[in-house]
Amino acid sequence: MLHSTKPRGDAREHSDMTRAATINAPATSPDTDFHAWALQTAEAIRARRFAGIDWDAVAEEVEDMGRSERRALESRLEVLLTHLIKWRFQPEARSSSWTGTIKEQRRKVQRLLSQNPSLRRPLPEIVADVYGSASAMAERDTGIDESTFPATCPWSSDEILSETFLPDHA
């Protein structure tokens, strides 16, 4: 009796399914090599090879991208508010460097808001959230006791982002 070197139908089908699953699924996980996982997952999605994609991980990463944009906005606002506090409470130390930082942070905040318009709605809440840490940073930078500064942000979001607004001396 002659034996064929070709796999029988069931074995060949199993082999083809295993190969397809390997091709469809990203070879890495976001925990072991995020960059490779992201590239492989994006390639699989573009090719409409959805089998094997870890959809929970994809959803988590998409949510994290949104949080990342908010964190970037918070960081820019914190630096901007720190410099506005310093400008108001330490007029003798005002410099072109401070003016430059204020202008740069405003531009970057405006860019973030234009790229992420949904962040405009919670802007007053975000300002309120970061004001405390901005006040603490201003204390560290100026040596002025934090209790000297208003307990809550004294400026509106429009004032904070206005190209012409600089707070007057206290």
N, C-alpha and C positions, 0 to 999 in steps of 0.2 A: 504494500500500500504506500502510495506516495503522499508525502506531507507537503502542503503548500507553505511557502515562506511568508505569504501574505496573511495578515491577521484575518480571522473570521469576521463576518459582518458586525457582530456585537462588539468585539474588541476594537475594530476600526472606528465604529461610531463613538465608543467611549474615549478613544484616543483623540478623535476630532473634537469632542465636547471638552475634554481637558485642555487641549490646545486653545480652543476658542475662549474658554474661561480665563486662561492665562493671558491671552491677548486682550481680553476685555477689562480685566481687573488691573488697577495700578499695582505695580510690583512693590511699592513701599507704602508706608503709612505716614500720616502727618506728624506722628510722634517720633519716627525714626529719621526721616529726611523730608522735611516739609517742602522744600523747593522741588525735589524730584517728584514727590507725591502730587503737588499742585500742577506741575507740567504734564504728568501722565494723566491725571484726572481731567484736565482741560482738553487734552488730546482725545481721550476716550469720549468725552461729551460732544466735542465737535464732530467726531466720527459716528455719533449716535450709538456708541457701544456702551449701553447702560448697565449691562450685567456686571456684577462685581464691584460697582462703585459704592463706596461707603457714603450713602446719602446723609446720614447723621453728621459725619465729619464735614461734608460739603456745607451743610446748613450751619454748622457751628463756625466754620471759617468765614462764611458770608456774614453772619452776625458779628463776628469779631472785626471784620473790615469796617462795618458800620460803627462799632464802638471805637475803633481806631481813629476814625475821622472826628468823633466827638472828643476823644482824648487830645488830639492835635489842636482842636479849637480851644479846649480848656487850657492847654499849655500856653498857647499864644495869648489868650486873654489874661492869664496869670502874669505873664511878663509885662503886658501892656498896663494892667492895673497897678502893678508894682511901680512902674515908672510914672504913672499919673499920680500916685500917692506921693512918691518922692518929689515930683515936680511941685505939688501943692505944699508940702510940709518942709521942704528944704530948698527954698528959692535961691539961697546963696550958692548952692552947688549945681544949679542948672547949667547944662552944657549942651553943645551941639551933638554930643554922643547920645545924651538922653533924648533929644529931639529926633535924632536918627532912629533910635530904637523904637520910639513911639510911632513914627511914621512907618517903619518896616513892619512892626507887629500889626498895625491897622491894615496895611496892604495884604498881609498874609491872612488875617482874619477875614477880610472881605473876599479874598480868593477862595478860602475854605467855604464860606457861606454861598458864594456863587456856584461852586461845584457841588454843594450839598444844601440846597435851599430848605430842606426839611429841618435843618438845624437853626433856622431863624426863629421859629416859633418858641423853642425852649431857651432862647438866648438870655432873657432876663433871669431865668432859673440858673443857668450855667454861670452867669456873672455872679449871682448871689453865692453859688457854691464855691467859686474859686477866690472870692474876695478875701476870705479869712487867711488863706495861704499867701495871697499877694500882700496882705497887710503884714504878715509875719516876715516875709522876704524883705519888705521895705524897712521893717525894724532892724533886721540883720544888716542891711546895706547902709542904713543911715545912723544907726545908734539911737534913734528916737524911739522912746517907749511906745509899744503898739497901742496902749490904752489912749494915746494922744489922737490916734486915727479914729474916724467914725466906725462904729460897730458894724454897720452895714454899708454897702456901696452907695455913696452919695450921688452918683451919676447915672443917668439913664443909658440904655444901650445905644441910643442915637448919639448922645454926647460922646460916649466912649469911642465910637467908630467915626465920629466926625473928623474930617481932615483939619478943621480949623479950631477944634476945641482943645484948650489947655486949661486946667483948673487954676483959679486964682489962689493967691496965698491965703492961708487960713486966718 
